[in-house]
Structures are given as C-alpha cells and as structure tokens.
C-alpha cells in the first residue's frame, strides 16, 4: 500500500466521484436514476471527491516520509554492531532498502512478523523472490526455517528464496539449501552490500523520491481538476427534448364576443367632413367636389335596411 502511486489514485478517484458517476447515472433509462445522476453531476458528491483526494495526498506524504526514514536508516549503518542495535522491524526495512537499491521492486508483506514467514517479496525481470529476515543474535537458523521457506516457494511458484540472518545457519540448513534456489545470506554479507551501496551512492528511483516530484504531482492534479471544472461550467446546455420543443404554444382562452343589436341606420348616411384651417380656397373647393362624388357612389351602392 505504501508503494502505490497515491497522487494518481487520488486524481482518478476524484474524477470518478465528481464527474464520472453522475454522467453514468444520468445516461440511465430510469427517470429516478437519471435524475440522481443529474444531481451528482451538479456537484452533490463534490465534498466526498475532495475528501478522497485529500486522503490520498496524505497517504502519498506518509509514503514519502517512510521512504525518507528508510534511507536515513540505511545511510547510518557502519557495521555488524549497528545491525545488532536495531529492532527486527528495522532490520527488515534495512534489508528491503538494500534490495531496492539493487533494482528490485519491493513489497513489504509483513506476514511473518518477528517469528518468521514471508517478510519481503522482490520482483525483477518478471521473476518473484521471497525473502525472510532473521535478526537472531543468540541462535542459528535451523533447517526447519529453510524447509518452510522452500514450501512457500513451491506454493507461490516463486523463482527463488533468500533468507537474511544476522547470525549463522546450522549445518543441516546449509545442506538442505544446496542445489535448490535458496540463498542463505549472513549478516556480514548484508553489511558489506550496504557499505558498497553507500559508497557508490546508489539510490532507488521512483515517483516519490524527491519533494519536487511529490509537489509537482499534486499541482498537476489541481490543474487537471481546474480544467475539468472550467469545461463543465462552459459546456452548452443540453438540448430540449423533441416532444417538449415541438409542443404548440398554449393559446389563452377568450370570452365569447357578444355582438350588440344592429342600430337602425339612417336612410341616407352622412359622411363626416373634416376641414383644416390651413387649406386655401382652391383646395377647399377640390375637396368638396371629391366628397360629393363619394357620397353619390355611397347612395348608389348602399341598400336601406328595413325596420324590425
């Protein structure tokens, strides 16, 4: 878990919770699920997305600090005496850091604890190697431990087994390991490897090896989140469904018109004459002439309405 790329996991989880989940549910045929999806797309689960991202960032920081402690532990070793002063857990971390600097991908299984079992799983060139660490100072590693590790090798179908002991091995243990993919490493050999790696200043390379890489990955995550947020804010509104768009506009109802009874028209309708003070005598005569002709046409074409 400590070796996981937590910044990438946090970014993927944020995108899934904040955007992907709502988009997936909104595309459902169910009206209830689609309405829930639209609610999520509008940011209902945004706080949970930020919480998940923050937790992953804290895990990345804890992993970075843990790698830093392993480096310091590795660089402080000077000899067998320093190996004898550390705890079994520190001895396991030191062994893992030594293999990490030799190009192995390390998985701290922690299945055995202080008494035995698989402590480290090494992966390199497509092969898996099982490691057990023994910080026994007052007794030798017996054949029983070697047989158990050989059984684990067969069970997990690993390529090899390495047993790292601070002390020595019994004669039966050495005899059983002969001709098998089992390597018995003494404490003196371990400290020699550590000292040679210290002198050559070999460091394991990874995404969390420098504060700049860790901070840069967090900043890149924020930039991606900002780009997604701005893209969502400027997205065009969804199209109106055809059944809504093609629905005719509602025409307001009007009260029925009540027509009044027709009034008795006069026998000879009289036209209303409008005169303007600004007209001269010639214009006035012309206007009266046109008006008289209009009245004659009206008298010929208008029929009298009989009285009821």
Secondary structure, 3 states (H helix, E strand, C coil): CCCCCHHHHHHHHHHHHHHHHHHHHHCCCCHHHHHHHHHHHCCCCHHHHHHHHHHHHHHHHHHHHHHHHHHHHHHCCCCHHHHHHCCHHHHHHHHHHHHHCCCCEEEECCCCCCCCCCCEEEEECCEEEEEEEECCCCCCECHHHHHHHHHHHHHHCCCEEEEEECCCECHHHHHHHCCCCEEEECHHHHHHHHHHHHHHCCCCCCCCCCHHHHHHHHHHHHHHHHHHHHHHHCCCCCCCCHHHHCCCCCCCCCCCCCCCCCCCCCCCCCCCCCCCCCCCHHHHHHHHHHHHHHHHHHHHHCCCCCCC
